[in-house]
Amino acid sequence: MDSKTPKESLTILTDMVLPGETNALDNLFGGELLARMDRASSIAAGRHSRQIVVTASVNHVVFTKSVPVGSVLTVQAKVSRAFVSSMEIFVDVWIEDRKSGQKTKVNEGIYTFVAVNRAGTPIKVPSLIPETDLEKERFNGALRRKQLSLVLSNKMNPSNATELKALFK
């Protein structure tokens, strides 16, 4: 199985925020944004693995700025690290000023997907080779995030979380 780079999974979804997708303050519902992020992440994970993928977890979401009705919204997702059958997907969300073209980052999230066969059994995915400084930073952080998640869910003994422990030395 050949290794892949993050750019091979890059997924960009651009859409406009419509009135029926907003709350009483005329801002995009958080759940609607999460759904868009999940779809983009799913496509990115599928591009990396070329398999059926399922959402395993939403590990982190930051709502930095509200997204007003009429905004041009861009969701950008790509694999930040591949493990045995799981993949961490980092998602960045931007809005674009329609007059100036200036883009503002309004959200980011980290999703985990697992590649499965038709029976739902996890299957192996290609490894990932990060290229840019940001990709390398996210790749290195992914192992710490995975260990933290496993420790918090009691699936890993904290003493075995070597990458996580290294942060505190």
TIRO-274747 format. One line per 2 residues: number of its first residue (from 0); for each residue x, y, z of N, C-alpha, C, O. Coordinates in nm, 4 decimals, padded with zeros to 6 digits. Last residue first. Layout:
REM TIRO-274747
NUM	X Y Z X Y Z X Y Z X Y Z  ... .
This chain:
REM TIRO-274747
168	00.7699 01.7200 03.0179 00.9079 01.7004 03.0684 00.9879 01.8259 03.0567 01.1052 01.8280 03.0940  00.5241 01.7277 02.9046 00.5353 01.7756 03.0420 00.6737 01.7551 03.1011 00.6927 01.7711 03.2216 .
166	00.5294 01.6132 02.6579 00.4920 01.7540 02.6653 00.5210 01.8126 02.8023 00.5403 01.9334 02.8155  00.5669 01.3446 02.7031 00.6830 01.4230 02.6616 00.6541 01.5744 02.6666 00.7471 01.6541 02.6785 .
164	00.3141 01.2413 02.7415 00.3991 01.2666 02.8589 00.5174 01.3562 02.8240 00.5624 01.4350 02.9072  00.2389 01.2099 02.4752 00.1672 01.3035 02.5610 00.2517 01.3407 02.6826 00.2592 01.4574 02.7212 .
162	00.4071 01.0089 02.3917 00.4093 01.1378 02.3221 00.3433 01.2463 02.4064 00.3880 01.3610 02.4077  00.3355 00.7974 02.5727 00.4706 00.8538 02.5685 00.4771 00.9912 02.5021 00.5459 01.0804 02.5518 .
160	00.1255 00.6647 02.7400 00.1069 00.7776 02.6488 00.2376 00.8565 02.6373 00.2479 00.9688 02.6866  00.1493 00.4814 02.9385 00.1863 00.4385 02.8033 00.1756 00.5508 02.6998 00.2134 00.5321 02.5842 .
158	00.0464 00.5978 03.1637 00.1912 00.5734 03.1615 00.2402 00.5275 03.0242 00.3599 00.5339 02.9962  -00.2305 00.5966 03.1187 -00.1542 00.7204 03.1018 -00.0027 00.6992 03.0958 00.0679 00.7750 03.0294 .
156	-00.3526 00.3335 02.9256 -00.2955 00.3679 03.0546 -00.2120 00.4947 03.0348 -00.1303 00.4999 02.9429  -00.6359 00.3642 02.7252 -00.4898 00.3624 02.7323 -00.4480 00.4031 02.8727 -00.5031 00.4968 02.9303 .
154	-00.8987 00.3843 02.7544 -00.8557 00.2809 02.6606 -00.7029 00.2722 02.6552 -00.6473 00.1845 02.5892  -01.0253 00.5877 02.8969 -00.9756 00.4694 02.9696 -00.9382 00.3537 02.8774 -00.9451 00.2376 02.9178 .
152	-01.0660 00.8174 02.7639 -01.1713 00.7159 02.7507 -01.1327 00.5838 02.8196 -01.1995 00.4819 02.8023  -00.8308 00.9557 02.8138 -00.9556 01.0071 02.8704 -01.0697 00.9059 02.8629 -01.1602 00.9082 02.9463 .
150	-00.6513 00.8005 02.6596 -00.6363 00.8085 02.8054 -00.7677 00.8522 02.8694 -00.8115 00.7930 02.9680  -00.7473 00.8494 02.4001 -00.7463 00.7125 02.4533 -00.7329 00.7114 02.6048 -00.7964 00.6300 02.6717 .
148	-00.7056 01.1273 02.3818 -00.8400 01.0717 02.3674 -00.8480 00.9315 02.4271 -00.9442 00.8985 02.4964  -00.4258 01.1332 02.4056 -00.5099 01.2011 02.5038 -00.6517 01.1444 02.5007 -00.7104 01.1168 02.6053 .
146	-00.3519 00.9926 02.1728 -00.3190 00.9383 02.3042 -00.4043 01.0022 02.4126 -00.4507 00.9327 02.5029  -00.4462 01.1722 01.9792 -00.5005 01.0363 01.9855 -00.4727 00.9756 02.1223 -00.5610 00.9136 02.1815 .
144	-00.2889 01.3962 02.0299 -00.4344 01.4065 02.0437 -00.4975 01.2683 02.0556 -00.5914 01.2491 02.1329  -00.0355 01.2896 01.9711 -00.0648 01.3365 02.1075 -00.2157 01.3447 02.1302 -00.2653 01.3054 02.2358 .
142	-00.0748 01.2406 01.6997 -00.0458 01.1288 01.7891 -00.0716 01.1681 01.9336 -00.1244 01.0881 02.0109  -00.1179 01.5015 01.5999 -00.2238 01.4002 01.5914 -00.1990 01.2830 01.6855 -00.2934 01.2312 01.7452 .
140	00.1122 01.6542 01.6062 00.0119 01.6745 01.7101 -00.0941 01.5663 01.7133 -00.1543 01.5415 01.8178  00.2355 01.5683 01.3697 00.2967 01.5397 01.4995 00.1976 01.5544 01.6140 00.1993 01.4753 01.7083 .
138	00.0482 01.6707 01.1811 00.0822 01.5281 01.1842 00.1395 01.4914 01.3210 00.0962 01.3934 01.3816  00.0630 01.9464 01.2285 -00.0627 01.8755 01.2539 -00.0401 01.7247 01.2635 -00.1029 01.6581 01.3459 .
136	00.3312 01.9887 01.1501 00.2850 02.0259 01.2842 00.1574 01.9499 01.3204 00.1458 01.8957 01.4304  00.3216 01.9048 00.8835 00.4095 01.8354 00.9792 00.3678 01.8643 01.1228 00.3688 01.7749 01.2074 .
134	00.1455 02.0951 00.7778 00.1099 01.9526 00.7723 00.1939 01.8727 00.8711 00.1422 01.7817 00.9360  00.2998 02.3272 00.8210 00.1710 02.3117 00.8881 00.1284 02.1652 00.8891 00.0801 02.1160 00.9911 .
132	00.5183 02.2728 00.6496 00.5401 02.2901 00.7939 00.4102 02.2706 00.8718 00.4095 02.2054 00.9762  00.4309 02.0135 00.4081 00.4499 02.1520 00.4517 00.4736 02.1576 00.6025 00.4517 02.0595 00.6736 .
130	00.4076 01.7221 00.4079 00.5068 01.7950 00.3284 00.5336 01.9355 00.3818 00.6497 01.9726 00.3991  00.3535 01.3957 00.5516 00.3299 01.5403 00.5483 00.4419 01.6116 00.4741 00.5569 01.5678 00.4767 .
128	00.2428 01.1046 00.4449 00.3710 01.1748 00.4465 00.3430 01.3247 00.4384 00.3121 01.3760 00.3308  00.0657 00.8329 00.5828 00.0629 00.9702 00.5339 00.2023 01.0314 00.5469 00.2706 01.0121 00.6474 .
126	-00.0359 00.4992 00.4816 00.0297 00.5940 00.5711 00.0309 00.7322 00.5049 00.0008 00.7458 00.3863  -00.3611 00.3694 00.3911 -00.2238 00.4081 00.3585 -00.1661 00.5027 00.4645 -00.2400 00.5770 00.5289 .
124	-00.5384 00.1507 00.6213 -00.5325 00.2663 00.5317 -00.3860 00.2992 00.5008 -00.2968 00.2608 00.5764  -00.7146 -00.1552 00.6915 -00.5916 -00.0761 00.6877 -00.6007 00.0373 00.5853 -00.6610 00.0232 00.4789 .
122	-01.0467 -00.1581 00.8283 -00.9429 -00.2082 00.7377 -00.8285 -00.1075 00.7303 -00.8459 00.0107 00.7598  -01.3116 -00.2626 01.0473 -01.2027 -00.1702 01.0130 -01.0972 -00.2361 00.9242 -01.0629 -00.3530 00.9418 .
120	-01.6160 -00.3859 00.9212 -01.4927 -00.4191 00.9916 -01.3823 -00.3217 00.9499 -01.3610 -00.3002 00.8306  -01.8473 -00.3632 00.7791 -01.8250 -00.2679 00.8877 -01.6997 -00.2949 00.9687 -01.6790 -00.2338 01.0736 .
118	-01.8803 -00.5108 00.5586 -01.9325 -00.5699 00.6816 -01.9143 -00.4771 00.8014 -01.9597 -00.5075 00.9117  -01.7410 -00.3655 00.3691 -01.8887 -00.3687 00.3612 -01.9539 -00.4291 00.4855 -02.0703 -00.4013 00.5142 .
116	-01.4779 -00.2185 00.5726 -01.5261 -00.2945 00.4571 -01.6789 -00.2971 00.4616 -01.7390 -00.2361 00.5501  -01.3671 00.1153 00.6634 -01.4288 -00.0141 00.6919 -01.4637 -00.0857 00.5617 -01.4772 -00.0240 00.4560 .
114	-01.1753 00.3636 00.8192 -01.2058 00.2935 00.6938 -01.2583 00.1550 00.7294 -01.2019 00.0859 00.8143  -01.2811 00.6193 01.0309 -01.2266 00.4847 01.0209 -01.2693 00.4270 00.8872 -01.3849 00.4397 00.8467 .
112	-01.1999 00.9521 01.1309 -01.2748 00.8588 01.0477 -01.2040 00.7245 01.0484 -01.0822 00.7172 01.0646  -01.2236 01.2295 01.3365 -01.1582 01.1002 01.3157 -01.2529 01.0112 01.2375 -01.3700 00.9964 01.2723 .
110	-01.1681 01.5828 01.3091 -01.2559 01.4668 01.3018 -01.1702 01.3413 01.2898 -01.0580 01.3462 01.2393  -01.1411 01.8988 01.4277 -01.0642 01.7773 01.4043 -01.1603 01.6599 01.4151 -01.2254 01.6404 01.5178 .
108	-01.1846 02.2380 01.3116 -01.2249 02.1162 01.3805 -01.1350 02.0009 01.3436 -01.0633 02.0038 01.2436  -01.2525 02.5866 01.3151 -01.1682 02.4729 01.2813 -01.2153 02.3539 01.3611 -01.2784 02.3684 01.4658 .
106	-01.3678 02.9043 01.1937 -01.3874 02.7793 01.2656 -01.2786 02.6817 01.2266 -01.2195 02.6922 01.1191  -01.3112 03.1267 01.0495 -01.4160 03.1378 01.1509 -01.4299 03.0122 01.2367 -01.4964 03.0142 01.3403 .
104	-01.0868 03.3276 00.8777 -01.1073 03.1956 00.9368 -01.2054 03.2094 01.0525 -01.1867 03.2920 01.1419  -01.1738 03.5218 00.6049 -01.1538 03.5216 00.7495 -01.1808 03.3815 00.8010 -01.2851 03.3230 00.7718 .
102	-01.0696 03.6739 00.3021 -01.1171 03.5549 00.3732 -01.0794 03.5638 00.5200 -00.9696 03.6067 00.5556  -01.1728 03.9220 00.0727 -01.0929 03.8886 00.1909 -01.1549 03.7701 00.2638 -01.2760 03.7651 00.2851 .
100	-01.3281 04.0123 -00.1286 -01.2656 03.8824 -00.1484 -01.1821 03.8376 -00.0300 -01.1265 03.7278 -00.0312  -01.4763 04.2440 -00.1154 -01.3297 04.2563 -00.1184 -01.2598 04.1246 -00.1519 -01.1458 04.1247 -00.1981 .
98	-01.7441 04.1459 -00.1412 -01.6985 04.2656 -00.2120 -01.5467 04.2702 -00.2251 -01.4942 04.2971 -00.3331  -01.7766 03.9195 00.0131 -01.8102 03.9109 -00.1289 -01.7652 04.0330 -00.2077 -01.7496 04.0248 -00.3296 .
96	-01.5554 03.7794 00.2261 -01.6250 03.9046 00.2023 -01.6506 03.9127 00.0516 -01.5565 03.9127 -00.0277  -01.5905 03.4487 00.3247 -01.5310 03.5406 00.2275 -01.6169 03.6647 00.2157 -01.7382 03.6553 00.1972 .
94	-01.4927 03.2331 00.5877 -01.5957 03.3096 00.5182 -01.5244 03.4132 00.4316 -01.4139 03.4579 00.4621  -01.3701 02.8994 00.6479 -01.3474 03.0406 00.6149 -01.4760 03.1037 00.5622 -01.5582 03.0364 00.4999 .
92	-01.2411 02.6382 00.8376 -01.3613 02.6998 00.7807 -01.3377 02.8495 00.7668 -01.2923 02.9166 00.8594  -01.0589 02.3357 00.8286 -01.0563 02.4810 00.8454 -01.1775 02.5392 00.7744 -01.2129 02.4958 00.6648 .
90	-00.9954 02.0265 00.9746 -01.0893 02.1058 00.8946 -01.0749 02.2536 00.9295 -01.0786 02.2911 01.0467  -00.8181 01.7288 00.9629 -00.8205 01.8653 01.0142 -00.9044 01.9489 00.9188 -00.8866 01.9429 00.7971 .
88	-00.8664 01.4001 01.0482 -00.8922 01.4994 00.9442 -00.8976 01.6362 01.0103 -00.9744 01.6566 01.1043  -00.7062 01.0997 01.1075 -00.7446 01.2280 01.1644 -00.7569 01.3264 01.0491 -00.6690 01.3349 00.9633 .
86	-00.8113 00.7728 01.0522 -00.7482 00.8911 00.9959 -00.7977 01.0126 01.0707 -00.9176 01.0271 01.0947  -00.7645 00.4191 01.1124 -00.8259 00.5494 01.1364 -00.7430 00.6609 01.0752 -00.6234 00.6466 01.0500 .
84	-00.6219 00.1946 01.0854 -00.7461 00.2015 01.0078 -00.8146 00.3372 01.0221 -00.9115 00.3662 00.9518  -00.3645 00.2960 01.1796 -00.3829 00.1654 01.1159 -00.5071 00.1669 01.0269 -00.4977 00.1430 00.9065 .
82	-00.3484 00.6360 01.0841 -00.3008 00.5344 01.1772 -00.3233 00.3986 01.1091 -00.3020 00.3887 00.9882  -00.2616 00.9400 00.9365 -00.3271 00.8108 00.9201 -00.2640 00.7135 01.0194 -00.1421 00.7098 01.0361 .
80	-00.3225 01.2880 00.9691 -00.2429 01.1695 01.0039 -00.3280 01.0455 00.9807 -00.4492 01.0458 01.0023  -00.4700 01.4711 00.8304 -00.3518 01.5208 00.9002 -00.2632 01.4069 00.9503 -00.1435 01.4258 00.9716 .
78	-00.6515 01.5060 00.5355 -00.5997 01.4126 00.6339 -00.4744 01.4720 00.6967 -00.3841 01.5175 00.6265  -00.8478 01.8040 00.5080 -00.7498 01.7091 00.4564 -00.6966 01.6243 00.5696 -00.6966 01.6659 00.6854 .
76	-01.0850 02.0530 00.4119 -01.0484 01.9380 00.4939 -00.9384 01.8578 00.4272 -00.9355 01.8447 00.3048  -01.2531 02.3523 00.4256 -01.1354 02.2868 00.3678 -01.0913 02.1765 00.4631 -01.0636 02.2021 00.5803 .
74	-01.5276 02.5313 00.3378 -01.4819 02.4284 00.4313 -01.3689 02.3534 00.3626 -01.3870 02.2977 00.2543  -01.6431 02.8531 00.3032 -01.5558 02.7515 00.2461 -01.5074 02.6605 00.3577 -01.4535 02.7061 00.4585 .
72	-01.9184 03.0574 00.2348 -01.8519 02.9733 00.3339 -01.7682 02.8676 00.2628 -01.8171 02.8002 00.1722  -02.0390 03.3648 00.2014 -01.9791 03.2592 00.1205 -01.8883 03.1836 00.2161 -01.7934 03.2395 00.2711 .
70	-02.3337 03.4714 00.3771 -02.1878 03.4520 00.3696 -02.1521 03.3454 00.2668 -02.2255 03.2484 00.2479  -02.6039 03.4803 00.4096 -02.5491 03.5396 00.2887 -02.3988 03.5217 00.2736 -02.3427 03.5533 00.1687 .
68	-02.5943 03.5088 00.7621 -02.6686 03.4726 00.6424 -02.6105 03.5479 00.5228 -02.5728 03.6646 00.5339  -02.2719 03.4856 00.9280 -02.3997 03.5480 00.8969 -02.4637 03.4970 00.7676 -02.3956 03.4488 00.6770 .
66	-02.1247 03.3024 01.1590 -02.1305 03.3029 01.0126 -02.2666 03.3587 00.9723 -02.3669 03.2878 00.9808  -01.9138 03.4031 01.4353 -02.0416 03.3611 01.3765 -02.0370 03.3778 01.2245 -01.9580 03.4550 01.1700 .
64	-01.5983 03.2673 01.5216 -01.6770 03.3813 01.4751 -01.8063 03.3293 01.4148 -01.8082 03.2241 01.3509  -01.5062 03.0295 01.6336 -01.4372 03.1545 01.6618 -01.5232 03.2759 01.6297 -01.5212 03.3754 01.7022 .
62	-01.5639 02.7393 01.7549 -01.6475 02.8382 01.6859 -01.5898 02.9748 01.7216 -01.6206 03.0298 01.8274  -01.3865 02.4523 01.7234 -01.3773 02.5871 01.7773 -01.4643 02.6781 01.6916 -01.4418 02.6924 01.5715 .
60	-01.3742 02.1161 01.8141 -01.4370 02.2163 01.7285 -01.4240 02.3507 01.7983 -01.4480 02.3615 01.9186  -01.2574 01.7881 01.8228 -01.2322 01.9267 01.8617 -01.3040 02.0174 01.7626 -01.2952 01.9975 01.6414 .
58	-01.3395 01.5369 01.7467 -01.2476 01.5521 01.8592 -01.2355 01.6939 01.9107 -01.2068 01.7165 02.0283  -01.5798 01.3388 01.6683 -01.5503 01.4798 01.6458 -01.4688 01.5188 01.7675 -01.5220 01.5323 01.8777 .
56	-01.5289 01.0030 01.5517 -01.5435 01.1048 01.6553 -01.5217 01.2438 01.5982 -01.4557 01.2631 01.4961  -01.5807 00.8430 01.3316 -01.5571 00.7793 01.4616 -01.5740 00.8801 01.5744 -01.6271 00.8470 01.6804 .
54	-01.7589 00.8181 01.0390 -01.7147 00.9116 01.1417 -01.6994 00.8363 01.2728 -01.7940 00.7732 01.3200  -01.6324 00.5903 00.7951 -01.7372 00.6291 00.8900 -01.6775 00.7248 00.9929 -01.5604 00.7136 01.0292 .
52	-01.5788 00.5009 00.4534 -01.5326 00.5593 00.5796 -01.6519 00.5999 00.6650 -01.7573 00.6384 00.6143  -01.4738 00.2740 00.2098 -01.5886 00.3269 00.2829 -01.5332 00.3832 00.4132 -01.4491 00.3198 00.4769 .
50	-01.1692 00.3855 00.0444 -01.2550 00.2854 00.1083 -01.3806 00.3540 00.1605 -01.3922 00.4765 00.1561  -00.9545 00.5443 -00.0110 -01.0253 00.4811 -00.1231 -01.1118 00.3648 -00.0735 -01.1254 00.2617 -00.1393 .
48	-00.8131 00.6950 00.1758 -00.8195 00.5488 00.1928 -00.8734 00.4756 00.0705 -00.8423 00.3583 00.0498  -00.8273 00.9607 00.0791 -00.7012 00.9036 00.1289 -00.7045 00.7508 00.1260 -00.6106 00.6862 00.0795 .
46	-01.0924 00.9907 00.0061 -00.9880 01.0121 -00.0945 -00.8557 00.9500 -00.0504 -00.7817 00.8943 -00.1315  -01.2151 00.9476 00.2517 -01.2386 00.8552 00.1414 -01.1347 00.8689 00.0317 -01.0937 00.7697 -00.0286 .
44	-01.1274 01.1736 00.3890 -01.0898 01.0404 00.4382 -01.1075 00.9351 00.3290 -01.0253 00.8446 00.3152  -01.2538 01.3730 00.2312 -01.1083 01.3701 00.2457 -01.0604 01.2320 00.2911 -00.9631 01.1795 00.2370 .
42	-01.5237 01.3069 00.2719 -01.4675 01.3013 00.1367 -01.3150 01.2926 00.1437 -01.2537 01.2144 00.0711  -01.5399 01.3530 00.5469 -01.5698 01.2207 00.4926 -01.5103 01.2046 00.3531 -01.4533 01.1003 00.3207 .
40	-01.4918 01.6264 00.5611 -01.3985 01.5322 00.6232 -01.4168 01.3917 00.5682 -01.3193 01.3201 00.5458  -01.7220 01.7236 00.4354 -01.5905 01.7502 00.3768 -01.4863 01.6531 00.4311 -01.4022 01.6034 00.3562 .
38	-01.9157 01.6281 00.6208 -01.9175 01.5861 00.4798 -01.7819 01.6077 00.4140 -01.7322 01.5193 00.3442  -01.8378 01.7650 00.8539 -01.8384 01.6186 00.8518 -01.8366 01.5667 00.7080 -01.7641 01.4721 00.6769 .
36	-01.8844 02.0289 00.7797 -01.7483 01.9871 00.8137 -01.7359 01.8347 00.8073 -01.6349 01.7822 00.7605  -02.1599 02.0202 00.7524 -02.0774 02.0518 00.6356 -01.9328 02.0073 00.6584 -01.8676 01.9550 00.5680 .
34	-02.2279 01.9642 01.0188 -02.2641 01.8695 00.9123 -02.1805 01.8943 00.7874 -02.1352 01.7994 00.7233  -02.1383 02.1952 01.1479 -02.0770 02.0656 01.1799 -02.1072 01.9621 01.0720 -02.0210 01.8811 01.0377 .
32	-02.3185 02.3806 01.0376 -02.1756 02.3921 01.0078 -02.1039 02.2599 01.0366 -02.0185 02.2173 00.9588  -02.5510 02.2861 01.1531 -02.5398 02.2890 01.0065 -02.3932 02.2988 00.9657 -02.3495 02.2334 00.8710 .
30	-02.4970 02.3304 01.4217 -02.5148 02.1937 01.3730 -02.5047 02.1838 01.2221 -02.4552 02.0843 01.1691  -02.4938 02.6100 01.4339 -02.3721 02.5345 01.4601 -02.3811 02.3929 01.4068 -02.2838 02.3405 01.3526 .
28	-02.6596 02.7955 01.1831 -02.6701 02.7019 01.2943 -02.5383 02.6277 01.3100 -02.4776 02.5870 01.2109  -02.5499 03.1169 01.0863 -02.5560 02.9745 01.0546 -02.5660 02.8909 01.1818 -02.4907 02.9122 01.2768 .
26	-02.7526 03.3883 01.1975 -02.6208 03.3256 01.1835 -02.6408 03.1761 01.1592 -02.7378 03.1170 01.2066  -02.9809 03.5274 01.2706 -02.9420 03.5222 01.1291 -02.7977 03.4769 01.1082 -02.7298 03.5202 01.0150 .
24	-03.0623 03.4865 01.5227 -02.9718 03.5997 01.5033 -02.9215 03.6089 01.3593 -02.8317 03.6873 01.3288  -03.2050 03.2530 01.5127 -03.2811 03.3774 01.5312 -03.1946 03.5018 01.5142 -03.2472 03.6112 01.4936 .
22	-03.0085 03.0747 01.2610 -03.0819 03.0860 01.3870 -03.1533 03.2214 01.3953 -03.1607 03.2948 01.2968  -03.0220 02.9350 00.9244 -02.9741 03.0251 01.0294 -03.0655 03.0256 01.1514 -03.1812 02.9838 01.1463 .
20	-03.1037 02.8192 00.6977 -02.9957 02.7508 00.7687 -02.9463 02.8295 00.8891 -02.8436 02.7969 00.9486  -03.2783 02.9767 00.5566 -03.3328 02.8583 00.6236 -03.2307 02.7800 00.7037 -03.2667 02.6836 00.7713 .
18	-03.1062 03.1704 00.4326 -03.1877 03.2044 00.5502 -03.2419 03.0824 00.6261 -03.2501 03.0859 00.7488  -02.7788 03.0245 00.3520 -02.9145 03.0674 00.3175 -02.9984 03.0917 00.4430 -02.9656 03.0392 00.5494 .
16	-02.4517 03.0684 00.2687 -02.5400 03.0467 00.3831 -02.6766 03.1082 00.3512 -02.6878 03.2283 00.3267  -02.3067 02.9033 -00.0101 -02.3598 03.0251 00.0489 -02.4535 02.9888 00.1637 -02.5261 02.8897 00.1562 .
14	-01.9984 02.7172 -00.0405 -02.1432 02.7316 -00.0504 -02.1823 02.8650 00.0116 -02.1016 02.9308 00.0771  -01.7454 02.4876 -00.1080 -01.7823 02.6283 -00.0979 -01.9313 02.6405 -00.1253 -01.9837 02.5822 -00.2202 .
12	-01.5148 02.2567 00.0001 -01.6576 02.2766 -00.0272 -01.6883 02.4242 -00.0067 -01.6604 02.4797 00.0996  -01.2376 02.0764 -00.0748 -01.2837 02.2131 -00.0532 -01.4299 02.2217 -00.0950 -01.4643 02.1971 -00.2106 .
10	-00.9996 01.8482 00.0273 -01.1394 01.8646 -00.0125 -01.1816 02.0060 00.0222 -01.1636 02.0507 00.1355  -00.7104 01.6584 -00.0093 -00.7680 01.7919 00.0041 -00.9091 01.7980 -00.0540 -00.9336 01.7587 -00.1680 .
8	-00.5716 01.4292 -00.0366 -00.7046 01.4174 00.0246 -00.7773 01.5508 00.0321 -00.8926 01.5564 00.0749  -00.3320 01.5053 -00.1406 -00.4108 01.4102 -00.2191 -00.5519 01.3927 -00.1625 -00.6417 01.3466 -00.2330 .
6	-00.2136 01.6589 00.0546 -00.2786 01.7295 -00.0573 -00.3624 01.6359 -00.1443 -00.4535 01.6809 -00.2138  -00.0948 01.4700 00.2313 -00.2207 01.5365 00.2672 -00.2912 01.6021 00.1484 -00.4141 01.6017 00.1414 .
4	00.0154 01.1814 00.0413 00.0383 01.3118 00.1022 -00.0955 01.3750 00.1385 -00.1987 01.3379 00.0826  00.0597 00.8267 00.1025 00.0007 00.9412 00.0333 00.0377 01.0695 00.1070 00.0853 01.0660 00.2205 .
2	00.2150 00.5077 00.0373 00.1868 00.6230 00.1218 00.1294 00.7352 00.0367 00.1478 00.7386 -00.0850  00.0765 00.2073 -00.1001 00.1603 00.3262 -00.1126 00.1171 00.4354 -00.0158 -00.0019 00.4536 00.0100 .
0	00.0858 -00.1177 00.0000 00.0000 00.0000 00.0000 00.0901 00.1235 00.0000 00.1710 00.1413 00.0910 .
